[in-house]
Amino acid sequence: MGEGEEIDLLSYMQKKIDEGLQDPETKKKIEGWNRIVQLTLKSGEKYIFEVKDGNITVKEGEVENPDMRIEIDRETLIGLFEGTKSAAWALIRRKMKVKGSLSDVLKLKQIFK
């Protein structure tokens, strides 16, 4: 992705998730882990990630009682998907806020190393 290049974030996230799910190690990490995650970008866009039956889907929208809430800026989110930033880096620098159970946060950290 070039500097300042505008992308369709929804398609991009699903593509990166689908690529990640090709890795047997990632599939193993989410096996039996069924969660609804509300992702809110600091610019206001909202997305719902559903982790279910060893698969992850993403769609635009908002859910009332998610298992986890993540607030992040677009640049950091893309960095996580590209592997140029880590979840630990984002959390320490307060580029990402996560609300959920500690075990869910740790699981998320494993998936987005």
N, CA, C and O atoms as a DFTB+ gen file, in Angstrom:
452 C
 N C O
     1  1       0.837      -1.193       0.000
     2  2       0.000       0.000       0.000
     3  2       0.872       1.244       0.000
     4  3       1.810       1.357       0.790
     5  1       0.565       2.156      -0.870
     6  2       1.340       3.376      -0.935
     7  2       0.918       4.369       0.137
     8  3      -0.162       4.260       0.718
     9  1       1.776       5.321       0.381
    10  2       1.515       6.366       1.375
    11  2       0.268       7.141       0.997
    12  3       0.169       7.645      -0.122
    13  1      -0.668       7.243       1.896
    14  2      -1.872       8.018       1.678
    15  2      -2.886       7.358       0.749
    16  3      -3.912       7.954       0.420
    17  1      -2.602       6.138       0.329
    18  2      -3.516       5.433      -0.565
    19  2      -4.800       5.081       0.176
    20  3      -4.753       4.510       1.266
    21  1      -5.926       5.415      -0.401
    22  2      -7.223       5.132       0.219
    23  2      -7.672       3.740      -0.201
    24  3      -7.633       3.391      -1.381
    25  1      -8.097       2.951       0.780
    26  2      -8.526       1.589       0.468
    27  2      -9.931       1.362       1.006
    28  3     -10.402       2.083       1.886
    29  1     -10.587       0.350       0.460
    30  2     -11.863      -0.099       0.993
    31  2     -11.509      -0.945       2.210
    32  3     -11.135      -2.110       2.074
    33  1     -11.626      -0.366       3.384
    34  2     -11.154      -1.003       4.602
    35  2     -11.862      -2.322       4.890
    36  3     -11.222      -3.275       5.333
    37  1     -13.154      -2.397       4.651
    38  2     -13.901      -3.619       4.922
    39  2     -13.360      -4.781       4.070
    40  3     -13.075      -5.857       4.596
    41  1     -13.222      -4.559       2.768
    42  2     -12.693      -5.601       1.881
    43  2     -11.264      -5.954       2.252
    44  3     -10.882      -7.124       2.246
    45  1     -10.481      -4.941       2.572
    46  2      -9.084      -5.148       2.957
    47  2      -8.994      -6.033       4.207
    48  3      -8.220      -6.990       4.232
    49  1      -9.781      -5.717       5.245
    50  2      -9.728      -6.500       6.489
    51  2     -10.143      -7.940       6.242
    52  3      -9.498      -8.862       6.742
    53  1     -11.218      -8.149       5.473
    54  2     -11.662      -9.524       5.229
    55  2     -10.617     -10.297       4.432
    56  3     -10.384     -11.478       4.687
    57  1      -9.988      -9.627       3.463
    58  2      -8.937     -10.276       2.666
    59  2      -7.770     -10.690       3.572
    60  3      -7.278     -11.814       3.476
    61  1      -7.329      -9.784       4.447
    62  2      -6.207     -10.077       5.339
    63  2      -6.578     -11.182       6.330
    64  3      -5.750     -12.035       6.651
    65  1      -7.808     -11.167       6.808
    66  2      -8.279     -12.219       7.721
    67  2      -8.283     -13.561       6.997
    68  3      -7.810     -14.560       7.538
    69  1      -8.813     -13.585       5.783
    70  2      -8.859     -14.826       5.007
    71  2      -7.449     -15.359       4.755
    72  3      -7.210     -16.564       4.834
    73  1      -6.512     -14.447       4.449
    74  2      -5.123     -14.864       4.259
    75  2      -4.558     -15.443       5.562
    76  3      -3.890     -16.477       5.554
    77  1      -4.831     -14.772       6.662
    78  2      -4.340     -15.233       7.964
    79  2      -4.895     -16.592       8.346
    80  3      -4.209     -17.394       8.979
    81  1      -6.137     -16.852       7.962
    82  2      -6.772     -18.125       8.298
    83  2      -6.225     -19.289       7.467
    84  3      -6.545     -20.447       7.737
    85  1      -5.405     -18.989       6.461
    86  2      -4.730     -20.046       5.716
    87  2      -3.626     -20.688       6.554
    88  3      -3.201     -21.811       6.282
    89  1      -3.162     -19.957       7.587
    90  2      -2.110     -20.456       8.474
    91  2      -2.735     -21.389       9.512
    92  3      -3.577     -20.955      10.298
    93  1      -2.337     -22.660       9.527
    94  2      -2.908     -23.614      10.491
    95  2      -2.719     -23.174      11.952
    96  3      -3.539     -23.496      12.811
    97  1      -1.649     -22.447      12.220
    98  2      -1.383     -21.971      13.581
    99  2      -2.453     -20.965      14.015
   100  3      -2.918     -21.007      15.154
   101  1      -2.840     -20.070      13.117
   102  2      -3.894     -19.092      13.419
   103  2      -5.218     -19.811      13.624
   104  3      -5.946     -19.514      14.571
   105  1      -5.538     -20.754      12.744
   106  2      -6.788     -21.527      12.880
   107  2      -6.835     -22.209      14.247
   108  3      -7.875     -22.237      14.905
   109  1      -5.699     -22.757      14.658
   110  2      -5.622     -23.450      15.941
   111  2      -5.884     -22.483      17.105
   112  3      -6.539     -22.847      18.082
   113  1      -5.372     -21.259      16.998
   114  2      -5.527     -20.267      18.063
   115  2      -6.983     -19.854      18.269
   116  3      -7.379     -19.526      19.388
   117  1      -7.784     -19.865      17.203
   118  2      -9.175     -19.428      17.351
   119  2     -10.154     -20.594      17.465
   120  3     -11.358     -20.385      17.613
   121  1      -9.639     -21.813      17.398
   122  2     -10.488     -22.996      17.499
   123  2     -11.275     -22.974      18.822
   124  3     -10.689     -22.858      19.899
   125  1     -12.587     -23.085      18.728
   126  2     -13.434     -23.098      19.925
   127  2     -13.622     -21.736      20.567
   128  3     -14.249     -21.632      21.621
   129  1     -13.094     -20.696      19.953
   130  2     -13.193     -19.334      20.496
   131  2     -14.253     -18.592      19.705
   132  3     -13.992     -18.163      18.581
   133  1     -15.442     -18.430      20.266
   134  2     -16.553     -17.752      19.601
   135  2     -16.791     -16.408      20.280
   136  3     -17.185     -16.352      21.445
   137  1     -16.551     -15.341      19.551
   138  2     -16.676     -14.006      20.116
   139  2     -17.224     -13.034      19.083
   140  3     -17.084     -13.228      17.876
   141  1     -17.853     -11.984      19.596
   142  2     -18.267     -10.840      18.786
   143  2     -17.423      -9.662      19.269
   144  3     -17.387      -9.345      20.458
   145  1     -16.747      -9.026      18.315
   146  2     -15.862      -7.904      18.644
   147  2     -16.365      -6.665      17.917
   148  3     -16.584      -6.686      16.706
   149  1     -16.545      -5.586      18.672
   150  2     -16.928      -4.301      18.090
   151  2     -15.661      -3.491      17.889
   152  3     -14.967      -3.164      18.851
   153  1     -15.361      -3.168      16.650
   154  2     -14.199      -2.351      16.315
   155  2     -14.686      -0.966      15.931
   156  3     -15.506      -0.822      15.025
   157  1     -14.185       0.048      16.613
   158  2     -14.555       1.424      16.301
   159  2     -13.292       2.191      15.954
   160  3     -12.359       2.266      16.754
   161  1     -13.270       2.758      14.761
   162  2     -12.140       3.590      14.386
   163  2     -12.305       4.960      15.022
   164  3     -13.427       5.415      15.247
   165  1     -11.204       5.607      15.306
   166  2     -11.268       6.928      15.932
   167  2     -11.969       7.936      15.031
   168  3     -12.448       8.968      15.500
   169  1     -12.027       7.633      13.730
   170  2     -12.731       8.518      12.790
   171  2     -14.238       8.266      12.778
   172  3     -14.988       8.996      12.131
   173  1     -14.682       7.216      13.504
   174  2     -16.110       6.982      13.653
   175  2     -16.669       5.736      12.982
   176  3     -17.745       5.270      13.357
   177  1     -15.955       5.180      11.989
   178  2     -16.466       3.974      11.347
   179  2     -16.519       2.832      12.345
   180  3     -15.681       2.736      13.242
   181  1     -17.528       1.954      12.177
   182  2     -17.714       0.831      13.103
   183  2     -17.818      -0.468      12.324
   184  3     -18.468      -0.548      11.282
   185  1     -17.155      -1.483      12.864
   186  2     -17.144      -2.797      12.235
   187  2     -17.382      -3.867      13.293
   188  3     -17.040      -3.695      14.463
   189  1     -17.969      -4.961      12.861
   190  2     -18.221      -6.099      13.752
   191  2     -17.414      -7.283      13.235
   192  3     -17.543      -7.687      12.080
   193  1     -16.582      -7.829      14.114
   194  2     -15.849      -9.057      13.809
   195  2     -16.560     -10.185      14.530
   196  3     -16.823     -10.098      15.730
   197  1     -16.871     -11.244      13.797
   198  2     -17.456     -12.417      14.425
   199  2     -16.490     -13.579      14.267
   200  3     -16.162     -13.999      13.157
   201  1     -16.044     -14.087      15.416
   202  2     -15.164     -15.246      15.449
   203  2     -16.052     -16.423      15.836
   204  3     -16.580     -16.480      16.946
   205  1     -16.207     -17.365      14.898
   206  2     -17.131     -18.474      15.147
   207  2     -16.735     -19.671      14.296
   208  3     -16.447     -19.536      13.107
   209  1     -16.725     -20.830      14.913
   210  2     -16.461     -22.090      14.208
   211  2     -15.167     -22.051      13.400
   212  3     -15.115     -22.544      12.273
   213  1     -14.120     -21.461      13.986
   214  2     -12.823     -21.429      13.315
   215  2     -12.743     -20.475      12.143
   216  3     -11.845     -20.587      11.309
   217  1     -13.670     -19.538      12.073
   218  2     -13.690     -18.570      10.987
   219  2     -13.864     -17.170      11.573
   220  3     -14.373     -17.013      12.683
   221  1     -13.444     -16.168      10.827
   222  2     -13.621     -14.781      11.255
   223  2     -14.248     -14.021      10.093
   224  3     -13.718     -14.017       8.983
   225  1     -15.380     -13.379      10.360
   226  2     -16.012     -12.530       9.350
   227  2     -16.071     -11.110       9.894
   228  3     -16.093     -10.892      11.106
   229  1     -16.094     -10.165       8.993
   230  2     -16.168      -8.761       9.387
   231  2     -17.221      -8.077       8.527
   232  3     -17.338      -8.340       7.330
   233  1     -17.982      -7.196       9.163
   234  2     -18.982      -6.418       8.432
   235  2     -19.100      -5.046       9.084
   236  3     -18.700      -4.853      10.233
   237  1     -19.644      -4.113       8.348
   238  2     -19.864      -2.776       8.893
   239  2     -21.025      -2.833       9.862
   240  3     -21.951      -3.622       9.677
   241  1     -20.986      -2.007      10.889
   242  2     -22.111      -1.914      11.792
   243  2     -21.715      -1.886      13.248
   244  3     -20.543      -1.780      13.607
   245  1     -22.739      -1.986      14.068
   246  2     -22.566      -1.879      15.505
   247  2     -23.399      -2.972      16.162
   248  3     -24.491      -3.302      15.700
   249  1     -22.869      -3.522      17.239
   250  2     -23.578      -4.547      17.987
   251  2     -23.733      -4.055      19.424
   252  3     -22.853      -3.378      19.955
   253  1     -24.850      -4.397      20.045
   254  2     -25.164      -3.843      21.356
   255  2     -24.272      -4.355      22.482
   256  3     -23.750      -3.554      23.258
   257  1     -24.088      -5.662      22.588
   258  2     -23.317      -6.212      23.705
   259  2     -22.187      -7.121      23.207
   260  3     -22.275      -8.343      23.327
   261  1     -21.117      -6.521      22.646
   262  2     -20.032      -7.355      22.140
   263  2     -19.238      -7.978      23.296
   264  3     -19.278      -7.495      24.427
   265  1     -18.525      -9.046      22.987
   266  2     -17.642      -9.656      23.982
   267  2     -16.415      -8.778      24.220
   268  3     -15.822      -8.796      25.299
   269  1     -16.049      -8.017      23.203
   270  2     -14.872      -7.166      23.296
   271  2     -15.105      -5.910      22.467
   272  3     -15.774      -5.940      21.434
   273  1     -14.539      -4.809      22.944
   274  2     -14.593      -3.545      22.203
   275  2     -13.157      -3.090      21.944
   276  3     -12.308      -3.112      22.835
   277  1     -12.912      -2.679      20.710
   278  2     -11.588      -2.178      20.341
   279  2     -11.775      -0.810      19.703
   280  3     -12.597      -0.634      18.803
   281  1     -11.001       0.152      20.182
   282  2     -10.970       1.478      19.557
   283  2      -9.547       1.679      19.049
   284  3      -8.578       1.475      19.780
   285  1      -9.440       2.081      17.788
   286  2      -8.124       2.164      17.148
   287  2      -8.186       3.167      16.013
   288  3      -9.263       3.438      15.482
   289  1      -7.045       3.721      15.635
   290  2      -7.030       4.583      14.458
   291  2      -6.726       3.740      13.222
   292  3      -6.151       2.655      13.314
   293  1      -7.114       4.248      12.100
   294  2      -7.007       3.516      10.827
   295  2      -5.563       3.089      10.538
   296  3      -5.315       1.945      10.156
   297  1      -4.622       4.004      10.722
   298  2      -3.215       3.720      10.418
   299  2      -2.682       2.561      11.273
   300  3      -1.980       1.686      10.765
   301  1      -3.013       2.558      12.558
   302  2      -2.557       1.492      13.445
   303  2      -3.213       0.174      13.068
   304  3      -2.555      -0.866      13.071
   305  1      -4.503       0.204      12.743
   306  2      -5.201      -1.014      12.338
   307  2      -4.544      -1.635      11.108
   308  3      -4.305      -2.842      11.065
   309  1      -4.259      -0.815      10.125
   310  2      -3.602      -1.314       8.914
   311  2      -2.213      -1.852       9.253
   312  3      -1.788      -2.871       8.709
   313  1      -1.511      -1.168      10.146
   314  2      -0.197      -1.647      10.584
   315  2      -0.261      -3.014      11.249
   316  3       0.634      -3.839      11.065
   317  1      -1.319      -3.259      12.023
   318  2      -1.499      -4.576      12.636
   319  2      -1.713      -5.642      11.562
   320  3      -1.114      -6.716      11.618
   321  1      -2.561      -5.342      10.591
   322  2      -2.822      -6.299       9.520
   323  2      -1.591      -6.523       8.638
   324  3      -1.360      -7.635       8.165
   325  1      -0.807      -5.472       8.419
   326  2       0.385      -5.579       7.578
   327  2       1.556      -6.229       8.323
   328  3       2.506      -6.709       7.705
   329  1       1.473      -6.236       9.661
   330  2       2.568      -6.798      10.444
   331  2       3.674      -5.801      10.739
   332  3       4.734      -6.176      11.241
   333  1       3.433      -4.519      10.426
   334  2       4.439      -3.498      10.714
   335  2       4.292      -2.939      12.124
   336  3       5.175      -2.234      12.613
   337  1       3.175      -3.255      12.774
   338  2       2.938      -2.856      14.162
   339  2       2.408      -4.068      14.909
   340  3       1.773      -4.940      14.318
   341  1       2.670      -4.121      16.208
   342  2       2.172      -5.228      17.027
   343  2       1.073      -4.719      17.954
   344  3       0.960      -3.520      18.209
   345  1       0.264      -5.653      18.453
   346  2      -0.777      -5.286      19.409
   347  2      -0.146      -4.669      20.654
   348  3      -0.663      -3.691      21.195
   349  1       0.967      -5.236      21.108
   350  2       1.646      -4.695      22.291
   351  2       2.081      -3.256      22.031
   352  3       1.891      -2.390      22.884
   353  1       2.661      -2.993      20.866
   354  2       3.092      -1.645      20.507
   355  2       1.899      -0.691      20.552
   356  3       1.990       0.397      21.120
   357  1       0.784      -1.103      19.953
   358  2      -0.408      -0.250      19.882
   359  2      -0.982       0.022      21.270
   360  3      -1.393       1.145      21.563
   361  1      -1.010      -0.994      22.118
   362  2      -1.551      -0.825      23.471
   363  2      -0.662       0.085      24.317
   364  3      -1.157       0.981      25.000
   365  1       0.634      -0.145      24.269
   366  2       1.576       0.646      25.079
   367  2       1.527       2.115      24.685
   368  3       1.594       2.991      25.547
   369  1       1.411       2.392      23.392
   370  2       1.396       3.777      22.907
   371  2      -0.006       4.383      22.901
   372  3      -0.208       5.501      22.427
   373  1      -0.961       3.639      23.428
   374  2      -2.348       4.092      23.516
   375  2      -2.954       4.415      22.149
   376  3      -3.806       5.293      22.018
   377  1      -2.494       3.686      21.146
   378  2      -3.047       3.813      19.798
   379  2      -4.266       2.904      19.655
   380  3      -5.061       3.045      18.726
   381  1      -4.394       1.959      20.607
   382  2      -5.502       1.012      20.598
   383  2      -5.981       0.836      22.028
   384  3      -5.181       0.657      22.947
   385  1      -7.295       0.889      22.207
   386  2      -7.905       0.620      23.511
   387  2      -8.746      -0.630      23.365
   388  3      -9.493      -0.775      22.397
   389  1      -8.628      -1.531      24.323
   390  2      -9.373      -2.785      24.276
   391  2     -10.134      -2.946      25.581
   392  3      -9.568      -2.801      26.665
   393  1     -11.426      -3.248      25.468
   394  2     -12.239      -3.561      26.643
   395  2     -12.786      -4.964      26.459
   396  3     -13.458      -5.256      25.469
   397  1     -12.498      -5.817      27.404
   398  2     -12.949      -7.202      27.348
   399  2     -12.261      -7.979      28.440
   400  3     -11.501      -7.416      29.227
   401  1     -12.520      -9.263      28.494
   402  2     -11.885     -10.080      29.522
   403  2     -10.393     -10.192      29.222
   404  3      -9.973     -10.108      28.068
   405  1      -9.607     -10.381      30.264
   406  2      -8.162     -10.508      30.108
   407  2      -7.821     -11.666      29.179
   408  3      -6.918     -11.550      28.352
   409  1      -8.534     -12.780      29.309
   410  2      -8.234     -13.931      28.445
   411  2      -8.507     -13.601      26.975
   412  3      -7.770     -14.047      26.096
   413  1      -9.560     -12.822      26.702
   414  2      -9.850     -12.421      25.323
   415  2      -8.778     -11.476      24.792
   416  3      -8.359     -11.591      23.641
   417  1      -8.338     -10.550      25.625
   418  2      -7.292      -9.607      25.222
   419  2      -6.006     -10.370      24.908
   420  3      -5.335     -10.073      23.920
   421  1      -5.660     -11.344      25.738
   422  2      -4.455     -12.137      25.505
   423  2      -4.588     -12.964      24.233
   424  3      -3.616     -13.107      23.491
   425  1      -5.755     -13.503      23.972
   426  2      -5.998     -14.268      22.754
   427  2      -5.831     -13.360      21.531
   428  3      -5.214     -13.754      20.542
   429  1      -6.377     -12.160      21.603
   430  2      -6.255     -11.202      20.524
   431  2      -4.781     -10.887      20.273
   432  3      -4.344     -10.804      19.125
   433  1      -4.027     -10.714      21.342
   434  2      -2.607     -10.421      21.230
   435  2      -1.872     -11.550      20.519
   436  3      -0.963     -11.297      19.728
   437  1      -2.257     -12.789      20.792
   438  2      -1.639     -13.945      20.133
   439  2      -1.926     -13.939      18.637
   440  3      -1.048     -14.231      17.825
   441  1      -3.155     -13.605      18.283
   442  2      -3.545     -13.619      16.871
   443  2      -2.830     -12.515      16.107
   444  3      -2.347     -12.739      14.997
   445  1      -2.759     -11.311      16.701
   446  2      -2.084     -10.160      16.068
   447  2      -0.743      -9.925      16.719
   448  3      -0.559      -8.917      17.400
   449  1       0.193     -10.826      16.527
   450  2       1.525     -10.660      17.116
   451  2       2.225      -9.493      16.485
   452  3       3.362      -9.187      16.844
